Amino acid sequence: MCSRYEAPTPERLQEEFGVEFDAQEKLELWPGYAGPFLRKPRNVDPYDDAVLPFEAEVGVFGLLPFWADKKLARSTYNARSETASVKRSFREAWKKAQHCIIPAVAIYEPDWRTGV
């Protein structure tokens, strides 16, 4: 399971997705850190060609319900499809089909054999 990733620069987001995004403080993101995500624009006509297909927002790495403390992100950054619909941390977002794209330049997996 991914434990950290590298976010793209604002220039790369503009180049790849055509979205404006303010400068990102940190590019190497761990659970609980803020980073960019892309979603469909809210309250727009999906057939309006003048509207970009995505908007960039800032979110916390880890799914955080409205009632949760930011520290919970350390244990809610991965979900199993078999249990996401029933786990308290994920079920409301799952029910509402709240999806987004997390742009990443690199994803880092821990090597449990070496501890790195």
Beta strands, then each sheet from edge to edge (+ up, - down):
strand 1: 4-6
strand 2: 28-29
strand 3: 34-39
strand 4: 55-60
strand 5: 106-108
sheet 1: 2+ 1- 5+
sheet 2: 3+ 4-
end
